[in-house]
Amino acid sequence: MPILHNNMHFLYPAFLFALLTLAIPVLVHLFNFRRYQKVYFSNVQFLKEVQEQQSHRKNLKERLILASRLLALTFLVFAFAKPYIPGKNAANAGKLQAVSIFVDNSYSMQTLNREGTLLDEAKRRAKEIASAYSINDSFQLLTQDFEGKHQRLLSRDEFNDAVDAVKISPQSRSLQQIVSRQQSLLDMHKSGIRSAYLISDFQKNMATSQPVKADTGLHISMIQLKANTLPNVAVDSVSLLSAIHRPGESEKLVVRLHNYADGKAEKIPLKLLINGEQKALGSYTVNARSVQYDTLAFSGLKAGWQRAEITLQDNPVTFDNQFYFTFNVKQQMSVLLVDGGTPNPYLKAVFAADPFFAAKRVPDGNIDYAALNTYPLIILSDVNAISTGLSQQLKTYVSKGGTLVVFPSANADVSSYQSLLQPMNAAYPGKFITEDTKVSGINLQSQVFKNIFENFPQNPDLPVIKKYYQLSSLNGNRTENLMVLPGNKVFWAGYASGKGKVYVSAVALDEDFSNLPRHALFVPVMFRIALLSGHDQPLFYTLGRDETIETLPVQTNEKQLLKLVKGSQSIIPDAKQQEGSTLIYVADQLHETGIYDLKKVDSIVSVLAFNDNRSESDLSYLNSAELTKLMPQTATIMEGGGGSLKGNVTETNFGLQLWKLCIILALIFLGAEILLIKYYKTDQRSVTQPV
């Protein structure tokens, strides 16, 4: 850093030429051309002493008046030349500057302090900073929204108008994102001085794991606004235990409650509304700085989209008291049965037993690949050799959240099964083994077997095996054994793959292999796999984070566009077709939480719920030491207290300004001149008469 000397400089030194005008009062003093009137006396002997006294007093008065005039004029010239004592950024003086000012308008800025909301104070501070600069300097306003209209430089008046228009936003950016955004615009202003200001409460969620990187030529100043520490509890997320939702069935909702405060939250009321009707009510106590899971039970839903909302009564922080989610209760569930050309009678009988399931059977050579994603469950059975095309489509289907159940054929080409299953990290059929055996155990901890048994018998009747394919062994936390053979060999297991799941059986659905197709466990297990197989859209999305939404394939054209509708709001997002689905890009078009209908013309394609980023709910803040550690060494922390920032900014960038002092001194000396002229008398006589 350059060494700064505290000697006085002038911002506009050219004005010092006006000091030549000091010659005018001097000349007036030296050449006083006033003509005197002669007065004749018969004897001047008695006036001599009086004349000498008047001359002395008159000369002193004129010199004092001259000095007052000279000093008044000198300080007036100095005021126009703007003297200053250089500050930290002395090089800024006299140069055009580009200034970027970030005003934090995230939800936490709704917090109250002595002067109103933090956002109101931040807007006032931004205007104070701008007022400290020259009228010819340029300004950028940046907010959490990162709007395109804020990517340009404004005049001071335009900047002030833009600041007045700033409103609370659901967005929440990191310090690195903010500084990088400021720098990207200021980099275009290479010729002048570049400065960046960050006005924020500096929540801890703004911190990054690595120190903020910025150019050394960028002067960064941080103004931290102090907020009161407040208690706050919010719902972070929700999940439904059932993937497929049937009309009238009982449902269980798991709610994640998060207490962000340092104190225990006592008896927080919580209410669940679905389609405007109250479905559940509770009151919960959550320990300080902890997370708690609670389950809400409800039933009586009708078919169709369910618009759900959880509300908390948690004051005074209310911006995160609502949590929205949606799901679809289906009148029927579609299941695709793929076989080698002959329908499997056991699978047909299973899904014919319950009218909720709409099973469609298709041979492996006649599949509509584009419609695969419309089926939550696909069951592959009795296919001798799986084609390369079908194998690739099934991999894509599972990766996007679909559930695939594989029963090998009696004459399976094991290499084709390996090509399908191995890339999905699932076991695949290998060696063919002919021996009489029996399933030795079932995994009661599996999701599939939950709620099947009221009381599990001590010696259950388990499937009997005559022959089977030995499945490759896989170990890991993404493997879920359903049934095992003696020696802990896999008989039937599930494997997580991408967003979906694959279930693989060691036997064909043929009584020559086992009695599994007619066993009492077969139907409930298949039903449970089906009901766990939903790959519907997520229950909710997060504003600012989930900018891309994947839905079932929807064909659009120029006249039939997709649009998101909430009340009077209507947004047309970008849509892109890809294999088996439609991608919707919302980017920064959405600014309000709530439930939106995704429509094509007037028909509802889907219903989507959007919530705020809950990182704003943690009302804990970075201290000065943490900020200093995070920001570049050239960054400074400016006091954001009750005083004005204008003086601090001026002194930092232009040094200690002395022009006001010069004007005050000029007025003082002008006043002294007036007082001298008015009250300093020189006509007093002192004549001594002889006795």
C-alpha positions in Angstrom: 0.0 0.0 0.0 1.3 3.5 -0.7 2.4 5.6 2.2 0.0 8.6 2.7 1.2 11.9 4.1 -1.3 14.0 6.0 -0.3 17.3 4.2 -3.1 19.4 2.7 -4.0 19.0 -0.9 -6.5 20.8 -3.1 -9.2 19.0 -5.2 -9.4 21.9 -7.7 -6.0 23.7 -7.4 -6.7 25.8 -10.5 -9.0 28.0 -8.3 -5.9 29.1 -6.4 -5.1 31.5 -9.2 -8.0 33.5 -7.8 -5.6 34.5 -4.9 -4.3 37.2 -7.2 -7.5 39.1 -6.3 -5.9 39.7 -2.9 -4.1 42.6 -4.6 -7.3 44.5 -4.9 -7.9 45.3 -1.2 -4.2 46.0 -0.8 -4.3 48.6 -3.6 -7.4 50.1 -2.2 -5.7 50.4 1.1 -2.5 52.0 -0.3 -4.2 54.4 -2.7 -7.0 55.9 -0.9 -8.1 58.7 -3.2 -10.6 60.3 -1.0 -10.3 64.1 -1.0 -10.0 65.9 2.3 -11.9 69.2 3.1 -9.7 72.0 4.4 -10.6 73.6 7.7 -8.8 76.8 8.7 -7.9 77.5 12.3 -6.2 80.7 13.7 -4.0 78.6 16.0 -3.3 74.8 15.6 -1.2 74.6 18.7 -3.9 72.8 20.7 -4.8 70.3 17.8 -1.4 68.7 17.5 -1.9 66.2 20.2 -5.4 65.3 19.0 -4.3 64.8 15.4 -1.5 62.4 16.4 -3.9 60.3 18.5 -6.5 60.1 15.7 -3.9 59.1 13.1 -2.7 56.2 15.2 -6.2 54.8 15.8 -7.1 55.2 12.2 -4.1 53.3 10.9 -4.7 50.4 13.3 -8.4 50.2 12.2 -7.5 50.2 8.5 -4.9 47.5 9.0 -7.3 45.3 10.9 -10.0 45.8 8.2 -7.4 45.0 5.5 -6.4 41.8 7.3 -10.0 40.8 7.7 -10.7 41.4 4.0 -7.6 39.5 2.9 -8.3 36.5 5.2 -12.0 36.4 4.1 -11.0 36.5 0.4 -8.3 33.9 1.0 -10.5 31.4 2.7 -13.2 31.9 0.1 -10.8 31.0 -2.7 -9.6 28.0 -0.6 -13.3 26.9 -0.3 -13.6 26.8 -4.1 -10.3 24.9 -4.5 -11.7 22.3 -1.9 -8.7 21.6 0.3 -8.5 18.2 2.0 -6.1 16.0 4.0 -5.7 12.7 2.0 -7.5 9.6 3.4 -7.0 5.9 2.7 -8.0 6.2 -1.0 -6.3 9.5 -1.7 -5.9 8.6 -5.4 -9.7 8.8 -5.8 -9.8 12.6 -5.4 -10.7 14.5 -8.5 -11.3 11.4 -10.7 -14.6 10.0 -12.0 -15.7 7.0 -10.1 -17.9 3.9 -10.7 -19.6 2.8 -7.5 -21.6 -0.5 -7.0 -23.8 -0.6 -3.9 -25.4 -3.9 -2.9 -28.6 -3.5 -0.9 -29.6 -6.7 0.9 -33.3 -7.2 0.4 -33.6 -10.9 1.6 -36.3 -11.9 4.0 -34.1 -11.4 7.1 -34.0 -7.7 6.3 -37.7 -7.5 7.4 -36.4 -7.7 11.0 -37.1 -4.6 13.0 -34.6 -2.4 14.8 -34.9 1.1 16.3 -35.2 2.8 12.9 -37.8 0.5 11.4 -37.0 -2.5 9.2 -33.4 -3.2 8.2 -34.3 -2.8 4.6 -35.5 0.8 5.2 -32.2 1.5 6.9 -30.2 -0.1 4.1 -32.0 2.0 1.5 -31.3 5.2 3.5 -27.6 4.2 3.9 -27.3 3.5 0.2 -28.5 7.1 -0.6 -26.1 8.5 2.0 -23.2 6.7 0.3 -24.2 8.1 -3.1 -24.5 11.6 -1.8 -20.8 11.5 -0.7 -19.7 11.2 -4.3 -19.6 13.8 -7.1 -22.7 14.5 -9.2 -20.8 13.2 -12.2 -20.0 9.8 -10.7 -21.8 6.6 -11.8 -23.7 4.2 -9.6 -24.9 0.6 -9.8 -27.6 -0.8 -7.6 -27.4 -4.5 -6.9 -30.0 -6.5 -4.9 -30.5 -10.2 -4.1 -32.6 -10.5 -7.3 -29.6 -10.0 -9.7 -32.0 -8.4 -12.1 -30.9 -7.5 -15.6 -32.0 -3.8 -15.2 -29.4 -3.5 -12.4 -26.5 -4.4 -14.7 -25.9 -0.8 -15.8 -24.5 2.4 -14.3 -26.9 5.1 -13.2 -26.7 8.8 -12.4 -27.2 9.7 -8.7 -30.8 10.7 -9.2 -31.6 7.5 -11.2 -29.8 5.5 -8.5 -31.9 7.1 -5.7 -35.1 6.3 -7.6 -34.0 2.7 -8.1 -33.3 2.4 -4.4 -36.8 3.6 -3.5 -38.2 0.8 -5.7 -36.4 -2.0 -3.9 -38.6 -4.6 -2.2 -38.2 -7.8 -0.2 -37.0 -10.8 -2.2 -37.0 -14.5 -1.6 -33.5 -14.8 -3.1 -30.4 -15.4 -0.9 -26.9 -15.0 -2.4 -23.4 -15.8 -1.0 -20.8 -13.1 -0.5 -18.7 -14.5 -3.3 -21.7 -14.3 -5.7 -22.4 -10.7 -4.7 -18.8 -9.5 -5.1 -18.4 -11.3 -8.4 -21.5 -9.7 -9.7 -20.4 -6.2 -8.7 -16.9 -6.8 -10.2 -18.3 -8.0 -13.5 -20.0 -4.7 -14.1 -17.3 -2.5 -12.7 -14.7 -4.3 -14.9 -16.2 -2.5 -17.8 -15.3 0.8 -16.1 -11.5 0.5 -16.5 -10.7 4.2 -16.8 -11.9 5.4 -13.4 -11.8 4.4 -9.7 -14.0 1.4 -8.8 -15.6 1.0 -5.4 -18.1 -1.6 -4.0 -20.3 -1.3 -1.0 -22.2 -4.1 0.7 -25.1 -3.1 3.0 -26.5 -6.1 4.8 -27.1 -7.8 8.1 -24.5 -10.4 6.9 -26.3 -13.6 8.0 -24.1 -16.6 8.4 -25.7 -18.3 5.4 -23.9 -15.7 3.2 -20.5 -17.1 4.2 -18.6 -19.4 1.8 -16.2 -22.1 2.7 -13.3 -20.2 1.0 -12.4 -16.5 1.3 -14.0 -14.2 -1.1 -11.9 -13.5 -4.2 -11.8 -10.1 -5.8 -9.5 -7.9 -7.8 -7.0 -5.9 -5.8 -8.1 -2.7 -7.7 -11.6 -3.0 -6.3 -12.2 -1.1 -3.0 -14.8 -3.1 -1.0 -16.6 -1.6 2.0 -19.1 -3.5 4.2 -21.8 -1.8 6.3 -23.3 -4.3 8.7 -26.8 -3.4 10.0 -27.5 -4.7 13.5 -30.6 -6.7 14.1 -32.2 -7.9 17.3 -31.8 -11.7 18.0 -35.2 -13.3 17.6 -36.6 -16.8 18.2 -37.7 -18.7 15.0 -39.1 -22.1 14.1 -39.8 -23.2 10.6 -40.9 -26.2 8.6 -37.9 -27.2 6.5 -39.4 -30.0 4.4 -42.1 -32.6 4.2 -42.4 -36.2 2.9 -45.3 -38.6 2.4 -44.7 -42.2 3.4 -46.7 -43.5 0.5 -45.5 -42.9 -3.0 -48.8 -43.7 -4.6 -51.9 -42.1 -3.2 -55.3 -43.8 -3.4 -58.7 -42.1 -2.9 -59.9 -42.5 0.7 -56.7 -44.1 1.9 -55.1 -42.9 5.1 -51.9 -41.0 4.6 -48.9 -40.1 6.9 -47.0 -36.9 6.4 -43.5 -36.5 8.0 -42.8 -32.9 8.9 -39.3 -31.6 9.6 -39.3 -28.8 12.2 -36.2 -26.7 12.7 -35.6 -24.4 15.6 -33.0 -21.9 14.5 -32.8 -20.0 17.8 -30.6 -20.5 20.9 -33.7 -21.0 23.1 -36.1 -23.9 23.4 -39.4 -23.4 21.4 -42.4 -24.3 23.5 -45.7 -25.6 22.1 -45.6 -24.2 18.6 -49.0 -24.7 17.0 -49.0 -26.4 13.6 -51.9 -26.8 11.2 -52.3 -28.8 8.0 -54.7 -27.6 5.3 -55.4 -29.6 2.1 -57.6 -27.9 -0.5 -58.6 -25.4 2.1 -59.8 -28.0 4.6 -58.1 -28.6 7.9 -56.8 -32.1 8.0 -54.5 -32.2 11.0 -53.5 -30.1 14.0 -50.7 -30.3 16.5 -48.5 -28.5 19.0 -44.8 -29.2 19.2 -41.8 -28.3 21.4 -38.4 -28.2 19.7 -35.1 -27.9 21.5 -32.7 -25.1 20.8 -30.7 -25.3 17.6 -32.2 -28.7 16.7 -34.3 -30.6 14.2 -37.4 -32.6 15.1 -39.5 -35.0 12.9 -43.2 -35.4 13.5 -45.8 -37.4 11.7 -49.3 -36.1 10.8 -52.0 -38.6 9.8 -55.0 -37.7 7.6 -57.4 -39.4 5.2 -60.5 -38.9 3.2 -58.9 -37.4 0.0 -60.6 -37.5 -3.3 -58.9 -38.1 -6.6 -57.1 -35.2 -8.2 -54.4 -32.7 -7.3 -54.1 -31.9 -3.6 -53.0 -28.3 -2.7 -51.6 -28.5 0.8 -50.2 -25.9 3.2 -48.7 -26.2 6.6 -48.9 -23.1 8.8 -47.1 -22.3 12.1 -48.0 -19.6 14.6 -44.5 -18.4 15.3 -44.1 -14.7 16.0 -42.4 -12.3 15.5 -40.6 -13.9 12.5 -43.4 -14.7 10.1 -41.9 -14.9 6.6 -41.3 -18.7 7.0 -44.5 -19.6 8.7 -46.1 -21.2 5.6 -44.9 -24.3 3.8 -46.6 -25.4 0.6 -46.6 -28.8 -1.1 -48.7 -30.7 -3.7 -49.4 -34.3 -4.7 -51.8 -36.2 -7.0 -54.3 -38.7 -5.7 -54.9 -41.0 -8.7 -58.1 -42.7 -9.5 -56.0 -45.5 -11.0 -52.4 -46.5 -11.2 -50.9 -47.5 -14.5 -48.7 -50.6 -14.6 -46.8 -51.8 -17.7 -46.3 -55.5 -18.1 -43.6 -56.4 -20.7 -43.2 -60.0 -21.8 -41.7 -62.0 -24.6 -44.9 -62.5 -26.5 -47.0 -64.6 -24.1 -48.9 -62.9 -21.3 -47.9 -64.0 -17.8 -51.1 -65.3 -16.1 -49.8 -64.7 -12.6 -49.1 -61.0 -13.1 -52.4 -60.6 -14.9 -54.2 -62.2 -11.9 -52.4 -60.0 -9.4 -53.3 -56.7 -10.9 -56.8 -57.8 -11.9 -57.6 -58.3 -8.2 -57.7 -54.6 -7.4 -59.5 -52.1 -9.7 -57.1 -49.4 -8.6 -54.4 -50.9 -10.8 -54.7 -50.4 -14.6 -52.3 -53.0 -16.0 -51.4 -52.8 -19.7 -49.6 -55.8 -21.3 -47.2 -55.3 -24.3 -44.7 -57.6 -26.0 -41.0 -56.5 -25.8 -40.9 -55.8 -29.5 -43.9 -53.4 -29.5 -43.2 -50.9 -26.8 -43.9 -47.2 -27.1 -40.7 -45.9 -25.6 -41.9 -42.2 -25.4 -44.7 -43.3 -23.0 -42.5 -45.2 -20.6 -42.3 -42.3 -18.1 -46.1 -42.3 -17.7 -45.9 -45.6 -15.9 -44.8 -45.6 -12.2 -44.1 -49.3 -12.5 -42.8 -51.6 -15.3 -42.6 -55.3 -14.8 -40.3 -57.3 -17.2 -41.0 -61.0 -17.3 -40.5 -64.0 -19.7 -38.2 -62.1 -22.1 -35.5 -64.5 -23.4 -33.2 -61.8 -24.7 -33.4 -58.1 -23.9 -32.6 -55.9 -26.9 -30.1 -53.2 -26.7 -32.7 -50.5 -27.5 -35.1 -51.7 -24.7 -32.1 -52.0 -22.3 -31.1 -48.4 -22.9 -34.7 -47.1 -22.6 -35.2 -49.0 -19.3 -32.0 -47.5 -17.9 -33.2 -44.0 -18.7 -36.6 -44.8 -17.2 -35.1 -45.9 -13.9 -32.6 -43.0 -13.7 -35.5 -40.6 -13.8 -37.4 -42.2 -11.0 -39.2 -45.2 -12.4 -39.4 -48.6 -10.7 -38.5 -51.7 -12.7 -39.2 -55.3 -11.5 -37.3 -58.1 -13.4 -38.3 -61.7 -13.5 -36.0 -63.6 -15.8 -37.2 -65.9 -18.5 -37.0 -69.7 -18.2 -34.6 -69.6 -21.1 -32.9 -66.3 -20.3 -29.9 -65.0 -22.3 -28.0 -64.0 -19.1 -25.6 -61.8 -21.0 -28.4 -59.5 -22.1 -29.7 -59.4 -18.5 -26.3 -58.5 -17.4 -26.1 -55.7 -19.9 -29.3 -54.3 -18.5 -28.8 -54.7 -14.8 -25.1 -54.3 -14.2 -24.9 -50.6 -15.3 -27.8 -49.9 -12.8 -25.8 -51.4 -9.9 -28.3 -54.2 -9.6 -27.6 -57.9 -9.3 -28.1 -59.9 -12.5 -28.8 -63.6 -13.2 -25.8 -65.8 -13.7 -25.3 -69.6 -13.2 -28.4 -71.7 -13.5 -28.9 -74.0 -10.4 -31.2 -76.9 -10.1 -31.8 -78.0 -6.5 -34.6 -78.2 -4.1 -34.4 -75.5 -1.5 -36.5 -73.0 0.4 -36.5 -69.3 1.2 -34.7 -69.1 4.5 -35.8 -65.6 5.6 -37.5 -62.4 4.7 -36.3 -58.9 5.6 -39.1 -57.5 7.9 -37.2 -54.2 8.1 -37.7 -53.6 4.4 -40.2 -50.9 3.3 -41.9 -53.6 1.2 -42.9 -55.7 4.2 -43.9 -52.8 6.5 -47.7 -52.9 7.3 -48.1 -56.3 5.7 -48.1 -58.4 8.8 -50.0 -57.7 12.0 -48.3 -60.6 13.8 -45.5 -62.4 12.1 -45.5 -66.2 12.9 -42.6 -67.9 14.4 -42.3 -70.6 11.7 -43.7 -68.9 8.6 -44.5 -70.8 5.4 -42.0 -69.4 2.9 -41.7 -70.1 -0.9 -40.2 -73.5 -2.0 -37.6 -73.4 -4.8 -36.9 -76.1 -7.4 -34.4 -74.2 -9.6 -33.2 -70.6 -9.8 -30.6 -68.3 -11.3 -27.7 -67.4 -9.0 -27.7 -63.7 -8.6 -24.5 -61.8 -8.5 -23.7 -60.6 -5.0 -23.7 -56.8 -4.3 -23.1 -55.2 -1.0 -23.9 -51.7 0.0 -26.4 -49.4 1.6 -28.3 -49.1 -1.7 -29.2 -52.8 -1.6 -32.5 -54.0 0.0 -32.9 -57.8 0.3 -36.5 -58.9 0.4 -36.0 -62.7 0.6 -32.8 -64.8 1.0 -31.9 -68.5 0.4 -29.8 -70.6 2.8 -26.2 -69.3 3.0 -27.6 -65.7 2.7 -27.9 -66.0 -1.1 -30.1 -63.4 -2.7 -33.4 -64.6 -3.8 -35.3 -61.3 -4.3 -33.8 -57.9 -3.8 -34.2 -54.2 -4.6 -31.5 -51.8 -5.7 -31.5 -48.0 -5.8 -30.4 -46.6 -9.1 -30.4 -43.0 -10.0 -33.7 -41.6 -8.8 -35.5 -45.0 -9.3 -35.3 -48.6 -8.1 -34.8 -52.0 -9.6 -36.2 -55.3 -8.1 -34.6 -58.5 -9.4 -35.8 -62.0 -8.7 -33.8 -65.2 -8.9 -36.7 -67.2 -10.4 -39.0 -66.9 -13.4 -42.7 -66.6 -12.7 -43.2 -70.2 -13.5 -44.2 -73.0 -11.2 -41.5 -75.2 -12.6 -39.1 -72.8 -10.8 -40.9 -72.2 -7.5 -44.3 -71.8 -5.9 -43.7 -68.1 -5.5 -46.4 -67.1 -8.2 -49.1 -68.9 -6.1 -47.6 -68.2 -2.6 -49.6 -66.0 -0.2 -46.8 -63.5 0.0 -46.7 -62.8 -3.8 -49.7 -60.6 -4.1 -49.1 -58.3 -1.1 -45.4 -57.9 -2.0 -46.3 -56.9 -5.6 -48.9 -54.5 -4.3 -46.4 -52.9 -1.9 -43.7 -52.6 -4.6 -46.4 -50.9 -6.8 -47.5 -48.5 -4.1 -43.8 -47.6 -3.3 -43.0 -47.0 -7.0 -44.3 -43.6 -7.5 -42.0 -41.3 -9.5 -44.2 -38.3 -9.5 -42.8 -34.8 -9.3 -41.4 -33.6 -6.0 -43.8 -32.5 -3.3 -42.3 -29.0 -3.5 -39.7 -26.8 -5.1 -37.5 -24.0 -3.7 -37.4 -20.6 -5.2 -33.9 -19.6 -6.5 -32.6 -23.1 -6.3 -34.9 -25.4 -8.4 -34.8 -23.4 -11.7 -35.5 -26.5 -13.8 -38.6 -28.7 -13.4 -39.0 -32.0 -15.1 -42.5 -33.2 -15.8 -44.2 -35.9 -17.8 -44.0 -35.3 -21.6 -46.2 -32.5 -22.8 -46.4 -31.6 -26.5 -46.5 -27.9 -27.1 -46.4 -25.5 -30.1 -46.5 -21.8 -30.8 -50.3 -21.6 -30.1 -50.3 -24.1 -27.2 -47.6 -22.9 -24.7 -47.2 -24.0 -21.2 -47.8 -21.4 -18.5 -47.6 -21.1 -14.7 -50.7 -19.5 -13.2 -51.3 -18.4 -9.7 -54.4 -16.1 -9.2 -54.0 -13.2 -11.6 -50.3 -14.0 -12.2 -49.4 -15.8 -15.5 -45.9 -16.7 -16.4 -44.7 -18.4 -19.6 -41.6 -20.4 -18.8 -39.2 -21.9 -21.4 -39.9 -25.5 -22.2 -37.7 -28.1 -23.8 -38.6 -31.6 -24.9 -36.3 -34.4 -24.1 -36.6 -38.2 -24.3 -39.5 -39.2 -22.0 -40.1 -35.9 -20.3 -40.5 -32.1 -20.6 -38.1 -29.7 -19.0 -39.4 -26.4 -17.7 -37.0 -23.5 -17.0 -38.4 -20.9 -14.5 -35.1 -19.2 -13.8 -35.8 -15.9 -11.9 -39.4 -15.5 -13.3 -41.0 -16.6 -10.0 -40.8 -14.2 -7.0 -43.7 -15.4 -4.8 -44.1 -18.6 -2.8 -47.3 -20.5 -3.2 -49.0 -23.1 -5.4 -49.0 -22.6 -9.2 -51.0 -24.5 -11.9 -49.0 -25.6 -14.9 -51.5 -25.2 -17.7 -51.6 -26.0 -21.4 -54.3 -23.8 -22.8 -57.0 -24.3 -20.1 -56.2 -27.8 -19.0 -54.1 -28.4 -15.9 -51.0 -30.5 -16.7 -49.6 -30.4 -13.1 -49.7 -28.4 -9.9 -46.5 -27.1 -8.4 -45.6 -25.8 -5.0 -42.8 -23.3 -4.4 -41.3 -22.4 -1.0 -38.6 -20.0 0.1 -35.0 -21.0 0.8 -35.0 -21.8 4.5 -31.4 -20.5 4.9 -32.9 -17.1 5.6 -34.7 -18.5 8.6 -31.4 -18.8 10.6 -31.2 -15.3 12.1 -27.6 -15.6 13.2 -25.0 -13.2 11.9 -21.3 -12.9 11.1 -19.3 -10.8 13.5 -16.5 -8.4 12.5 -13.7 -10.9 12.9 -15.5 -13.5 10.7 -16.2 -10.9 8.0 -12.6 -9.7 8.0 -11.5 -13.3 7.6 -13.8 -14.0 4.8 -13.3 -10.8 2.7 -10.1 -9.7 0.9 -7.4 -7.8 2.9 -8.2 -4.6 1.1 -11.9 -4.7 2.3 -12.9 -2.5 5.1 -15.8 -2.6 7.6 -17.6 0.7 8.0 -19.6 1.6 11.0 -23.3 1.1 10.4 -24.5 2.8 13.6 -26.9 5.6 14.1 -24.7 8.3 12.5 -24.5 9.4 8.9 -22.2 7.4 6.5 -21.7 10.3 4.2 -18.8 11.8 6.3 -17.1 8.4 6.7 -17.3 7.7 2.9 -16.1 11.1 2.1 -13.1 10.9 4.5 -12.2 7.4 3.2 -12.3 8.3 -0.5 -11.4 11.9 -0.5 -9.7 12.5 2.8 -10.7 15.1 5.5 -12.7 17.8 3.6 -11.8 21.3 4.7 -13.9 23.5 2.4 -16.7 23.9 4.9 -14.2 25.1 7.4 -12.9 27.6 4.9 -16.4 29.0 4.2 -17.0 29.3 8.0 -13.7 31.2 8.4 -14.4 33.4 5.4 -17.8 34.4 7.0 -16.1 35.0 10.4 -13.6 37.4 8.9 -16.3 39.2 6.8 -18.2 39.6 10.0 -15.1 40.9 11.8 -14.7 43.5 9.0 -18.3 44.6 9.4 -17.9 44.9 13.2 -14.6 46.9 12.8 -16.2 49.3 10.4 -19.3 49.8 12.5 -18.0 49.9 16.1 -14.3 50.8 16.0 -14.4 54.7 16.4 -11.5 56.9 15.5 -13.0 60.4 16.0 -12.6 60.7 19.8 -10.8 64.0 20.9 -8.7 64.6 23.9 -7.7 68.3 24.3 -6.0 69.6 27.3 -6.8 73.3 28.1 -4.1 75.2 30.0 -5.1 76.9 33.2 
